[in-house]
């Protein structure tokens, strides 16, 4: 195994070329619907190495690819999912890149191009590890499942579709940006809160509904939404005091009133107002629990207002796409530091990097939460830093890319040689 890991160093030029090839496929989301060619390349790469390929459209032009390499004795040995998303962050025309974002360059010890850090570096390292295992004729006893999914950047959850399709394993590793930290994550859910009047009124009737003696039971939905926002702020402050999680600064769990829409035009009292909120929660919470908590708090606040009591707020949570239905869910993920796969990964990291492995929590979200939601033990572990992800001149350190590839190669070998 030592000789095989040494090949990563010796052939890092091939690893860099593989990453550059992946970056050359233009897969930004939005606009999305553009991953077919990249996914076909990955499917062919895996098929050439004896993986059974399952490729299906999640959206037209955006297929998932799952490759399964059956183990020599899969009933007796542990199985592994390696997961990554092929879509990358959008690029704006006015951004000043050193070169075309999809024509990657090597400069100052880094590969620069859109997706280098988030997360085609992770995909390239895992694919190159698979290539080396195949070239050396190593037959793994346990199953290895490689998932290249779409939609992570816009909440389209290609990983959720893999889970729905029945793919499972004893452990899942998400090769997303983590600076080689072994990470869990909090979660995110978006929601719409709607305040809607049962009646519609002319602007000239406002004097009759806000002053004593007017005798008109009406109100502006926009003004009533202000009370909802105040109640959300109260709950957010309460969370900052009453909730905490190791590795997170106090108040990381937030309720952001991101978008507000309301009213018809100036001749009407606003009869409807909609608020789009983004909620961040901790790894030991579920999106169902958090949504219920917000609903209960808002409903209680509404009971204190005569008009809202008769026109209660309406809640819509989540969604399957920020593009299609303006909604998303990223479940949280807790890492069990005592899980044998985590010990195996820590050991592989410490041998390669010659430093103690760091197990912590990501300040952002990935598809990793869908594995936790499905009951599959998982962790995030990949090259690149969040400082470079989504940035102009996005880049990944070649040294770290090589280290990651060595670690993932060792981890795949050891975990798939672990008896159940």
C-alpha positions in Angstrom: 0.0 0.0 0.0 2.9 2.3 0.7 4.1 2.0 -2.9 0.6 2.7 -4.2 0.3 5.9 -2.1 3.7 7.0 -3.3 2.4 6.8 -6.9 0.1 9.8 -6.1 3.2 11.9 -5.6 5.0 10.5 -8.6 2.0 11.1 -10.9 0.6 14.3 -9.5 0.8 15.7 -13.0 -1.9 13.3 -14.1 -4.0 14.2 -11.0 -3.8 17.9 -12.0 -4.7 17.1 -15.5 -7.8 15.2 -14.3 -8.9 18.1 -12.2 -8.3 20.6 -15.1 -10.4 18.4 -17.3 -13.3 18.4 -14.8 -13.1 22.2 -14.5 -13.3 22.6 -18.3 -16.8 21.2 -18.2 -19.0 24.3 -17.7 -21.4 23.3 -14.9 -22.4 26.4 -13.0 -25.7 26.4 -11.1 -27.4 28.7 -11.7 -28.2 28.4 -14.6 -27.8 24.6 -14.2 -29.1 22.0 -16.7 -25.6 21.7 -18.1 -23.9 18.7 -16.5 -24.6 16.0 -19.1 -21.1 16.1 -20.7 -19.3 16.1 -17.4 -21.4 13.3 -16.0 -20.9 11.2 -19.1 -17.2 11.6 -18.7 -17.3 10.4 -15.1 -19.6 7.6 -16.0 -17.2 6.4 -18.7 -14.2 6.8 -16.4 -15.9 4.5 -13.8 -17.2 2.0 -16.4 -13.7 1.6 -17.7 -12.7 0.5 -14.2 -15.5 -2.1 -13.9 -18.1 -0.1 -12.1 -21.8 -0.8 -12.8 -23.2 2.5 -14.0 -26.6 4.0 -13.1 -27.2 7.3 -14.9 -30.6 9.1 -14.8 -31.9 12.6 -15.3 -32.9 14.5 -12.1 -33.7 17.4 -14.4 -33.3 17.5 -18.1 -29.6 18.1 -18.8 -28.7 17.3 -15.2 -28.2 13.6 -14.6 -26.9 11.9 -11.5 -24.2 9.2 -12.0 -23.8 6.4 -9.5 -21.1 3.7 -10.1 -21.0 0.5 -8.0 -17.9 -1.6 -7.8 -19.0 -4.9 -6.3 -16.7 -6.2 -3.6 -15.2 -9.7 -3.7 -16.9 -10.6 -0.4 -19.5 -7.8 0.2 -21.5 -9.8 2.7 -18.5 -9.9 5.1 -16.8 -6.6 4.5 -17.8 -2.9 4.9 -19.2 -0.8 2.1 -18.4 2.8 1.3 -20.0 5.7 -0.6 -17.8 8.4 -2.0 -20.1 11.4 -2.8 -19.5 14.7 -4.6 -21.4 17.3 -6.6 -20.4 18.2 -10.2 -22.2 21.5 -10.3 -20.2 24.6 -9.3 -21.0 28.2 -8.2 -22.2 30.7 -10.8 -19.8 33.1 -12.5 -20.8 36.8 -13.2 -19.6 38.5 -16.3 -17.9 41.4 -14.5 -15.7 39.2 -12.3 -11.9 39.8 -12.9 -10.3 36.3 -13.3 -6.7 35.7 -14.2 -8.0 33.6 -17.1 -11.3 32.1 -18.3 -12.8 30.4 -15.1 -13.4 27.3 -17.1 -9.9 27.2 -18.7 -7.9 26.3 -15.5 -4.3 27.4 -15.0 -1.6 26.3 -12.6 0.0 29.2 -10.7 1.9 29.5 -7.4 1.3 25.9 -6.4 -2.4 26.0 -7.0 -4.9 25.0 -9.7 -7.1 28.0 -10.5 -10.6 27.7 -12.0 -14.3 27.6 -11.1 -14.9 24.5 -9.0 -11.3 23.9 -8.0 -12.1 24.1 -4.3 -15.8 23.5 -4.4 -15.6 20.7 -5.3 -14.1 19.3 -8.4 -10.8 18.9 -6.5 -12.5 16.4 -4.2 -14.0 14.6 -7.2 -10.7 14.5 -9.0 -8.8 13.1 -6.0 -11.3 10.3 -5.4 -11.4 9.4 -9.1 -7.6 9.3 -9.3 -7.5 7.0 -6.2 -9.9 4.7 -7.9 -7.8 4.7 -11.1 -4.7 3.7 -9.1 -6.5 0.9 -7.3 -7.6 -0.4 -10.7 -4.2 -0.1 -12.3 -2.6 -2.1 -9.5 -5.2 -4.8 -9.8 -6.5 -4.4 -6.2 -9.9 -6.1 -5.7 -11.7 -4.6 -2.8 -13.6 -7.1 -0.6 -16.3 -4.5 0.3 -18.5 -2.6 -2.1 -17.4 0.9 -3.3 -20.1 3.2 -4.5 -19.2 6.5 -6.3 -21.9 9.2 -6.5 -21.4 12.2 -8.8 -24.6 14.3 -8.2 -26.1 17.5 -9.4 -27.8 20.5 -7.9 -26.0 21.0 -4.6 -25.3 24.7 -5.3 -29.0 25.4 -5.7 -30.6 23.0 -3.2 -31.6 20.4 -5.8 -30.3 17.5 -3.7 -29.0 15.0 -6.2 -27.8 13.2 -3.2 -31.3 12.9 -1.8 -32.3 11.3 -5.1 -29.6 8.7 -4.7 -31.0 7.9 -1.2 -34.5 7.6 -2.6 -33.2 5.3 -5.3 -32.0 2.9 -2.5 -28.2 3.5 -2.5 -26.8 2.9 1.0 -23.6 1.8 2.6 -21.9 1.3 6.0 -20.4 4.8 5.7 -20.5 7.8 3.3 -17.8 10.3 2.7 -18.7 13.6 1.1 -15.6 14.9 -0.7 -16.7 18.6 -0.3 -14.6 21.6 0.8 -13.3 21.1 4.3 -9.6 22.0 4.3 -8.9 18.4 5.2 -11.0 18.6 8.4 -13.4 15.8 9.2 -16.7 17.6 9.6 -20.3 17.5 10.5 -22.6 20.4 9.8 -25.6 22.4 10.9 -28.6 22.6 8.6 -30.6 25.1 6.6 -34.2 25.3 5.7 -36.0 28.1 3.8 -39.7 28.9 4.3 -42.4 31.2 3.3 -44.7 32.9 5.8 -47.8 34.4 4.2 -50.2 36.9 5.8 -53.4 37.2 3.8 -56.6 39.2 4.3 -59.9 37.5 3.7 -61.2 40.8 2.3 -59.9 43.4 -0.1 -60.2 47.1 0.6 -59.8 50.4 -1.4 -57.0 52.7 -0.2 -59.6 55.3 0.8 -61.0 53.0 3.6 -57.7 53.0 5.6 -59.0 55.8 7.9 -61.9 53.6 8.9 -59.8 50.6 9.9 -57.0 52.2 11.9 -58.9 54.8 14.0 -61.3 54.3 16.8 -64.9 54.5 15.6 -64.1 53.5 12.0 -65.9 50.2 12.5 -64.1 48.5 9.6 -62.3 45.2 10.6 -59.4 45.4 8.2 -55.6 45.8 8.2 -52.6 46.1 5.9 -51.0 42.6 5.5 -47.6 44.4 5.2 -48.0 46.1 8.6 -49.1 42.8 10.2 -46.1 41.1 8.7 -43.9 43.6 10.7 -45.3 41.9 13.8 -44.4 38.5 12.5 -40.8 39.8 11.8 -40.6 41.1 15.4 -41.7 37.8 16.7 -39.0 36.0 14.6 -36.4 38.4 16.0 -37.5 37.6 19.6 -37.2 33.8 18.9 -33.8 34.3 17.3 -32.5 36.1 20.3 -33.9 33.4 22.5 -32.1 30.7 20.5 -28.8 32.6 20.8 -29.1 32.4 24.6 -30.8 29.0 25.1 -29.1 26.9 22.4 -25.5 26.1 21.7 -23.3 23.4 20.0 -19.6 22.8 20.3 -17.6 24.5 17.6 -20.2 27.1 16.8 -20.1 30.7 18.0 -23.2 31.7 20.1 -26.0 32.9 17.8 -25.0 30.9 14.8 -28.5 29.5 14.6 -30.2 32.4 12.8 -33.6 33.3 11.3 -32.9 35.6 8.3 -35.9 37.6 6.8 -34.4 37.4 3.3 -37.2 38.6 0.9 -40.5 40.3 1.4 -43.3 40.6 -1.1 -46.6 42.3 -0.7 -49.4 44.5 -1.9 -51.1 45.1 -5.2 -50.6 48.8 -6.0 -51.1 52.2 -4.4 -54.9 52.2 -4.6 -55.3 49.1 -2.4 -54.8 48.2 1.2 -52.2 45.4 1.0 -54.2 42.2 1.3 -51.3 39.8 1.1 -47.7 39.8 2.2 -45.2 37.0 1.9 -41.9 36.7 3.8 -39.1 34.3 2.7 -36.9 33.3 5.6 -33.6 31.3 5.8 -33.1 29.4 9.0 -29.8 28.0 10.2 -29.9 25.3 12.9 -27.4 23.1 14.8 -26.2 19.5 14.0 -28.3 18.0 16.8 -31.5 19.5 15.5 -33.7 18.5 12.6 -35.4 20.8 10.1 -38.8 19.3 11.1 -38.2 20.3 14.7 -37.0 23.8 13.9 -39.9 24.5 11.5 -42.4 23.3 14.1 -40.8 25.5 16.8 -41.0 28.6 14.5 -44.6 27.9 13.6 -45.7 27.5 17.3 -43.9 30.7 18.3 -45.5 32.7 15.4 -49.0 31.3 16.0 -48.7 32.2 19.7 -47.7 35.8 18.8 -50.6 36.0 16.3 -53.0 35.1 19.1 -52.1 38.4 20.7 -53.3 40.4 17.7 -57.1 40.7 17.0 -56.7 40.8 13.2 -54.0 38.0 12.9 -56.2 35.8 15.2 -58.8 35.9 12.4 -56.3 35.8 9.5 -53.6 33.4 10.8 -50.2 33.2 9.1 -49.7 30.4 6.6 -46.4 28.4 6.4 -44.7 26.7 3.5 -41.4 25.0 4.3 -38.5 23.8 2.2 -38.6 23.0 -1.5 -36.6 20.9 -4.0 -34.9 23.7 -5.9 -33.9 27.4 -5.5 -34.3 27.6 -9.3 -37.7 25.8 -9.7 -39.6 26.6 -6.6 -37.5 29.0 -4.5 -36.9 26.7 -1.6 -34.3 24.3 -0.2 -33.5 22.0 2.6 -30.1 21.0 3.9 -30.4 18.6 6.8 -27.9 18.7 9.6 -25.2 16.0 10.1 -23.6 15.0 13.4 -20.3 13.1 13.2 -19.8 10.2 15.6 -16.2 10.4 16.6 -16.3 6.9 17.9 -17.5 5.4 14.6 -14.9 3.0 13.3 -14.9 4.7 9.9 -13.9 8.0 11.5 -11.1 6.3 13.4 -9.9 4.8 10.0 -10.1 8.1 8.3 -8.3 9.9 11.2 -5.5 7.3 11.1 -5.1 7.6 7.3 -5.0 11.4 7.6 -2.4 11.4 10.4 -0.1 9.0 8.5 -0.2 11.1 5.3 -0.3 14.6 6.7 1.8 13.9 9.8 -0.6 15.9 11.9 -3.4 15.1 14.2 -6.7 15.0 12.4 -9.2 17.7 13.2 -12.8 16.7 13.8 -15.1 19.7 13.9 -18.1 21.3 12.2 -18.5 23.1 8.9 -19.7 26.7 9.0 -21.6 26.0 5.8 -23.8 23.2 4.5 -23.3 20.3 2.0 -25.2 17.3 0.8 -23.8 15.4 3.8 -26.9 16.0 5.8 -29.0 13.8 3.5 -27.0 10.8 4.6 -27.6 11.6 8.2 -31.3 12.1 7.4 -31.3 8.6 5.7 -29.6 7.0 8.7 -26.2 6.5 7.0 -23.2 7.4 9.1 -21.2 10.1 7.2 -18.7 12.8 7.3 -17.4 15.7 5.1 -13.8 15.5 4.1 -12.2 17.2 1.1 -9.5 19.6 -0.1 -9.9 23.3 -0.5 -10.9 26.1 1.8 -14.1 28.0 2.0 -12.1 31.2 1.6 -11.5 30.1 -2.0 -14.8 28.4 -2.7 -17.2 30.5 -4.8 -14.5 33.2 -5.0 -13.0 35.0 -8.0 -9.9 33.0 -9.0 -11.2 30.0 -7.1 -8.3 27.6 -6.4 -7.0 24.6 -4.6 -3.5 23.9 -3.3 -1.8 21.2 -5.3 0.0 20.0 -2.1 -3.3 19.6 -0.3 -4.9 18.0 -3.4 -2.1 15.4 -3.4 -2.5 14.9 0.4 -6.2 14.4 0.0 -5.8 11.8 -2.7 -3.3 9.9 -0.6 -5.7 9.9 2.3 -8.7 8.9 0.3 -6.8 6.1 -1.4 -5.7 4.7 2.0 -9.2 5.1 3.5 -11.0 3.4 0.6 -8.5 0.5 0.8 -8.7 0.1 4.6 -12.4 0.6 5.1 -13.4 -1.8 2.3 -11.0 -4.3 3.9 -12.8 -4.0 7.3 -14.9 -6.9 8.3 -18.5 -6.3 9.2 
